[in-house]
């Protein structure tokens, strides 16, 4: 079961996320949007959105750099495993609390405002709930990490992530004995990858680069009666 969940499932999740996103973009490009509810109710939106997005971006960046950078690179810089773990706990904890607070505000307005609730789908609300659950699990792992600050547990997670990304054998073995909270955190994260193409999360990989060369003005004509 450990090999299935953490050795095979990651590739299934990543494949679905990539191929599903490509298919959705090709078949239903007009559904590729964040579906912002700001126009329905601006109250709480700005502060909640800023806290949530800034926190999530910091967390994602930290995970990518922290997990996928070769351990030898940190050793060459003289950064000990313990120091890296403390840095990850501090930065991740602050960013996680920011994202959790912002996400809670966004979920509250989505559930309590009748207009927003009427314009929300099960996927809209469900994915936000899953993201908040993932943030809670991530913050709980900090409590586990505080019990052993030597960085040994962190290196197991790094070896697992790098084995998955770099197609090395025996990835699941690296985290066979880690705390259950880490495993739940990883499993839920992979499940979010699976759901990614079918939710509003796809807007994360979109950038409005076309606006850089878009004309600075637009011509708007009114169709009047009797005019061609």
N, C-alpha and C positions, 0 to 999 in steps of 0.2 A: 504493500500500500504506500509506503514511503517513496518508493521508486516511481510509482504511478503518479502520485500527487506532485512530487518535486523533481522528477526526472523526465517524465513524459508530458504531463499536463502543461508545463510551461511552454512547450513547443506547440501544443494544440492551441493554447490561448493566444500566443503571438501570431500564429498563422491565421486564426479567425480574425484577429484585430486588423492585420494588414490586408488580407484578401477581402474581408467584409467591408473595410473602409473604401477600397478601390471600387468594388462593385456598387456600393451606395453612391459614390461620387459620380460614377458613369451612368447609372440608371436613374437616380433620383437627386440630381444636383440641387434642386430647389429646396430640398429638405435639409441641406447641409448648412445649418445655421445654429446660433446659440438660443434662438427663441426667447430673447430677453423680455422680461415682464416689466421693464422700467416704465413704459408708457402707461401701463395699467395702474401702477402705483409706485411713485418715486420714493415715498417715505420708507426708510430703513434700507432701501436698495443700495445706495451709494456706499455707506459705511460697511454694510454686510458684504457687498461684492468686492470692495477693496481688500478688506481683511482676508476674505476667503481666497481670492486669486493670488494675492501677494504671498500668503502663507503656503499655498499649494505649489506655487512656482519655486519658492525657496526649498521646499521639501523635495520636489522632483529633481531640482538641480543638485541638491545634496546627495540624494540617492544615486544619481548617475555618476557623479564624481567619486563619492565615497565607496561605492560598491564595485565600480568597473575599472577604477585606476589600479594597476598592478601593485601588489603589496611591496614589491621590490623598489618601486618608485618612492614610496613614503620612507622606506628604510634608507634609501640613498640620500634623501633630504634630511635624515636624522630625526624624523618625526616618529616617536614611539607609538605603539599600538594603543597604549593607555591614553596618551595625549589626544590621539585622533578620536578615540571613543568619547572622551570628555567633550571635545569640540562638537562632535556629532550630536551628543545628548543635549548640549546647551542650545546650539543653533536649531536643531530639530524640535526641541521642546518649545522654544519661543514661537517658531513658525507654526508648529502644530497647534498651539493654543490660539494663535491668531486665526488660522484656518477654521478651527473648530468653532470659535466664537462667530466668525463671519458666516459659516455654514448654518449655524443654529438660527441666526437672524434670517437668512434667506429661506430656511425651511419653515420658520414661524410665519412669515408673511405669505408663503405659498399655501399653508394649511389654514390660515385664519382669514385671509381676504377672499370673499366670495368670488370676485371677478377673476383673480389669479387662479384660484382653485378650479373654476369652471373652464379656464383655458389651459389647464395643466393635464398632461397625460399620466398614466401610471408609470411610464418610463421616466418622465421628468422628476416626479417625486421619489420614485424608487431609487434612481441612481444617486440622488442627493443623500438619501438615507444611508445607502451603502458607503458613500464617501465619508460621511460622518462616522459611521461604524469603523471604517478603516483608520480614520484619524484617532479615534479612541484607542484602538488596538495599538497603534503606533506609539501613543503617549504612554500606554501601559508597559510597553517593552522597555521604556526608559527606566521604570522602577526595577525591572529585572536586571538591566545593565548596571544599575547603581550598586548591585550586590557583588559585582566582580568587575573592577575597573582596569584589569590587566589587558583588556582588548582581545582576549582569546576567543570569546564568543563572536565578536565582530569579525574576526578573520575567517571564521567558518562561513558566515554569511557572504563575505567577499569572495571566498573560494567557490561557493555555490553559484553566485551570480555570474562570475567570470567563466565558470565551467559551462553554464547555460549559453551565454552569449558567444563564447569562443569555441563552442561545440566540443567540449572535452568530455570524456567518459566519466561515469561515476559521480555526477553532480549531486544527486540526492544523498550520497553517503556523507557529504560534508556537513549536512544539517540533520542527520539522523537523530542526534541526541540533544538538539537545542531545545530551549523552553517552548512549551506548547503555544505561548503567545506569539512567538516569532513565526511559528508554522501557520497559525491562524491568520496572521498579518500577511504572510506571503500568499496563502491560498486565496484570501479575499482580494488581494491585489491582482492576482492572475484572473480571477473571476470578473473583475472590473474590466480587464483587457478583453475578455470574451464579449462583454456587453457593450464595449466601446463603440463599435460601428452602428449599433442600433439605438443609440441615444444622442443627446445633444453634445456629448463629450467630443464629437468629431471636430467641433470648432476649435479645439486646442491645436490642431495641426494645420490650421488655415491662417494665412497672413495676408492682409490687404495690400499686397505689393503692387497690384495694378493701379492703385491710387497714386503711385509715385509718378506715373507718366500720363495720368488722366488729365484731360483739359481742365483748366482752372475755371471754366465757365460752362454753362449749359444753356441751350436755347430752348425755351418752352413756348409753344404756340397753343393758342386757344382755338378750338374748332367752332367757329361762329356759323350761325344759320345762313345758308346761301353762299358761303365761301368754299373754295376748293382746297 
